[in-house]
C-alpha cells in the first residue's frame, strides 16, 4: 500500500503528469469500467454503479494536476485544458 501511495503522489514533471494521468489513466479507467460493466463480476443489478468510477477518477486527476501546477489563477486554466484533453481522449475511446 505504501508503494502505491508513493507512486501516485510522487513529484512528476508536467509532461509525464499529463501523459500518465491524462492518457494512460483514461485508457485504464475505460478498460476497467468496460470490463466491470460487461462481466458477471458485479452482476446485472450493479451495472450502472460502476460508471461512478469515471467522475471519481477525473476529480482525482484534477486535484493532482492543480496541485502540480503551483496553485494560482493560471493553474486553473491549465487544469481546465488538461481536463478538456482528458475528455477528448475519453470520447474518442468511447466512440469505438
PyMOL commands that set and color helices and strands:
alter all, ss='L'
color gray80, all
select helices_A, chain A and resi 2-8+14-37+44-46+48-68+73-94
alter helices_A, ss='H'
color red, helices_A
deselect
rebuild
show_as cartoon
